[in-house]
Amino acid sequence: MGMKSDVKAVRVTGTGSVFAGRTRLRGIILSNATAGAGTITLQDGNSVTQFVGDCPAGDVFAFNIPEDGILFVGGMTVSAISGLTAATILLISRRLINGYLWNNNFRIKFFY
């Protein structure tokens, strides 16, 4: 069973950082107003590609990631984006401090 947490929406139109800390991708919306197919590549803080999404020409693609989403250790970056008008990235984050997970001001013991 997944833990409830606030979802953040970040709109991107180019490469660069999406979120600086540990996070999970929960969904993505890709918008393509061009005549060709569009694509986006998301990497974690270790430069490992975790997600690649495509969107047909002149279309909008929305995808929800099941369960707890895709883990991005050490942050999330858009390493490549082409042919897309914009992408809205839906993510969740939780803070780990002194071995405890903080979520909405509640402390939960966290084990790796």
FENCOR-V935143 format. One record per backbone hydrogen bond with DSSP energy under -1.0 kcal/mol. CO is the residue of the C=O (numbers start at 0). NH is the residue of the N-H. Records with the same first field share a line. If there is no record, write none. Layout:
BEGIN
CO=NH ; NH
END
This chain:
BEGIN
7=90
9=88
11=86
15=77
18=75
22=71
23=91
24=69
25=64
26=89
27=62
28=87
29=60
30=84 ; 85
37=54
38=81
39=52
40=78 ; 79
41=49 ; 50
42=76
43=46
47=43
50=41
52=39
54=37
55=58
58=31
60=29
62=27
65=68
69=24
71=22
72=44
75=17 ; 18
76=42
77=15
79=40
81=38
85=30
86=11
87=28
88=9
89=25 ; 26
90=7
91=23
94=101
96=99
98=109
99=96
100=107
101=94
102=105
105=102
107=100
END
